[in-house]
């Protein structure tokens, strides 16, 4: 047994990149937030209200 290492613990690789799952989750969250913002700030109902009730 080598000194300084516990048996049964696998060596961890330290990569600096993101995994595919992490990128997909972040993209899904951004897409959901974009849909919420577009639905909240949709100018179509306001414009239709202004055009219908315009004198």
C-alpha positions as a Markdown table, in Angstrom:
| # | Residue | x | y | z |
|---|---|---|---|---|
| 1 | Unk | 0.0 | 0.0 | 0.0 |
| 2 | Unk | 1.3 | 3.5 | -0.9 |
| 3 | Unk | 1.7 | 6.0 | 1.8 |
| 4 | Unk | -0.8 | 8.8 | 2.0 |
| 5 | Unk | -3.6 | 7.1 | 0.1 |
| 6 | Unk | -6.5 | 5.3 | 1.7 |
| 7 | Unk | -7.4 | 1.9 | 0.1 |
| 8 | Unk | -10.8 | 1.8 | -1.6 |
| 9 | Unk | -10.8 | 5.5 | -2.5 |
| 10 | Unk | -10.6 | 6.1 | -6.3 |
| 11 | Unk | -8.4 | 8.8 | -7.6 |
| 12 | Unk | -10.4 | 11.8 | -8.6 |
| 13 | Unk | -9.8 | 13.5 | -11.9 |
| 14 | Unk | -9.9 | 17.3 | -11.7 |
| 15 | Unk | -11.1 | 18.6 | -15.0 |
| 16 | Unk | -11.9 | 22.2 | -15.5 |
| 17 | Unk | -14.8 | 21.8 | -18.0 |
| 18 | Unk | -18.5 | 21.3 | -17.5 |
| 19 | Unk | -20.3 | 18.0 | -18.1 |
| 20 | Unk | -22.9 | 17.7 | -20.8 |
| 21 | Unk | -25.6 | 17.3 | -18.2 |
| 22 | Unk | -24.6 | 20.5 | -16.4 |
| 23 | Unk | -24.8 | 22.4 | -19.7 |
| 24 | Unk | -28.1 | 21.0 | -20.6 |
| 25 | Unk | -29.6 | 21.8 | -17.2 |
| 26 | Unk | -28.3 | 25.4 | -17.4 |
| 27 | Unk | -29.7 | 25.8 | -20.9 |
| 28 | Unk | -33.1 | 24.4 | -19.8 |
| 29 | Unk | -33.2 | 26.9 | -16.9 |
| 30 | Unk | -32.3 | 29.8 | -19.2 |
| 31 | Unk | -35.0 | 28.7 | -21.7 |
| 32 | Unk | -37.7 | 28.5 | -19.0 |
| 33 | Unk | -36.7 | 32.0 | -17.7 |
| 34 | Unk | -36.8 | 33.4 | -21.2 |
| 35 | Unk | -40.3 | 32.0 | -21.7 |
| 36 | Unk | -41.5 | 33.5 | -18.4 |
| 37 | Unk | -40.0 | 36.9 | -19.3 |
| 38 | Unk | -41.6 | 36.9 | -22.8 |
| 39 | Unk | -45.0 | 35.9 | -21.4 |
| 40 | Unk | -44.8 | 38.5 | -18.7 |
| 41 | Unk | -43.6 | 41.3 | -21.0 |
| 42 | Unk | -45.7 | 40.3 | -24.0 |
| 43 | Unk | -46.8 | 43.6 | -25.6 |
| 44 | Unk | -49.6 | 42.1 | -27.7 |
| 45 | Unk | -52.4 | 42.4 | -25.2 |
| 46 | Unk | -51.4 | 46.0 | -24.4 |
| 47 | Unk | -51.3 | 46.9 | -28.1 |
| 48 | Unk | -54.6 | 45.3 | -28.8 |
| 49 | Unk | -56.2 | 47.1 | -25.9 |
| 50 | Unk | -54.8 | 50.4 | -27.1 |
| 51 | Unk | -55.9 | 49.8 | -30.7 |
| 52 | Unk | -59.4 | 48.7 | -29.8 |
| 53 | Unk | -60.1 | 51.5 | -27.3 |
| 54 | Unk | -58.4 | 54.2 | -29.4 |
| 55 | Unk | -60.7 | 57.2 | -30.1 |
